[in-house]
Amino acid sequence: MHNEQLAILKELMEVGFCTIEMALFLDTHPSDERGVGLHNSYAARYKELSETYNMKYGPLTSNDLSKCPWEFINGPWPWEIEYINCCI
């Protein structure tokens, strides 16, 4: 797995976490305009990163399948990825 691929995955995890946290915050603060803005910017960044990853490396989820549905099986599974010296 390339360093660029790992860097995109890492940022996807970070931005995904922030998106979920902002959604939880907005459950209790629905009128917080800054919170809505942050959520929307994280969601837009997640979509952008996800599309980039899908184009370069293949689908992240089964919802992203557009070619042969089992093409993703050729890549490493999450537990097979070496994270040492990678974008930490």
C-alpha positions in Angstrom: 0.0 0.0 0.0 1.4 3.4 -1.0 2.0 6.2 1.5 -0.4 8.4 -0.4 -3.1 5.8 -0.1 -2.5 5.4 3.6 -2.5 9.2 4.0 -5.9 9.5 2.3 -7.3 6.7 4.5 -6.0 8.3 7.6 -7.6 11.7 6.7 -10.8 9.9 5.8 -10.9 8.3 9.3 -10.2 11.7 10.9 -12.7 13.6 8.9 -15.3 10.9 9.3 -14.8 11.0 13.1 -15.3 14.8 13.1 -18.4 14.5 11.0 -20.0 12.0 13.3 -19.0 14.1 16.4 -20.5 17.2 14.9 -23.7 15.3 14.1 -23.9 14.2 17.7 -23.3 17.8 18.9 -26.0 19.1 16.6 -28.4 16.6 18.1 -28.3 18.6 21.3 -27.5 22.0 19.8 -29.6 22.1 16.5 -29.5 25.9 16.2 -25.7 26.3 16.5 -24.8 27.9 13.2 -21.1 27.3 13.7 -21.7 23.6 14.4 -23.8 23.3 11.2 -21.0 25.0 9.2 -18.4 22.7 10.7 -20.5 19.6 10.0 -21.1 20.6 6.4 -17.4 21.4 5.8 -16.3 18.0 7.3 -19.0 16.2 5.3 -17.9 17.9 2.0 -14.3 17.1 2.7 -15.2 13.5 3.5 -17.1 13.2 0.2 -14.1 14.7 -1.7 -11.6 12.4 -0.1 -13.9 9.4 -0.6 -14.3 10.2 -4.3 -10.5 10.6 -4.7 -9.8 7.3 -3.0 -12.4 5.5 -5.1 -11.0 6.8 -8.3 -7.4 6.0 -7.4 -7.6 2.8 -5.3 -11.1 1.3 -5.6 -14.2 1.2 -3.5 -14.2 1.9 0.2 -17.6 0.4 0.8 -20.0 -1.9 -1.0 -22.0 1.3 -1.8 -19.1 2.5 -3.9 -18.9 -0.4 -6.2 -19.2 0.5 -9.8 -17.1 -2.1 -11.6 -16.7 -5.7 -10.8 -18.1 -6.0 -7.3 -15.3 -8.2 -6.1 -12.4 -6.2 -7.4 -11.7 -4.8 -3.9 -10.6 -8.3 -2.7 -7.3 -7.9 -4.5 -6.1 -5.1 -2.1 -4.9 -5.7 1.5 -7.4 -6.1 4.3 -7.2 -3.5 7.0 -5.3 -5.9 9.4 -2.8 -6.6 6.6 -1.7 -2.9 6.3 1.6 -1.9 7.7 1.1 1.4 9.4 4.7 1.8 10.6 6.4 4.9 9.2 3.3 6.0 7.5 1.8 9.5 7.8 1.6 9.4 11.6 
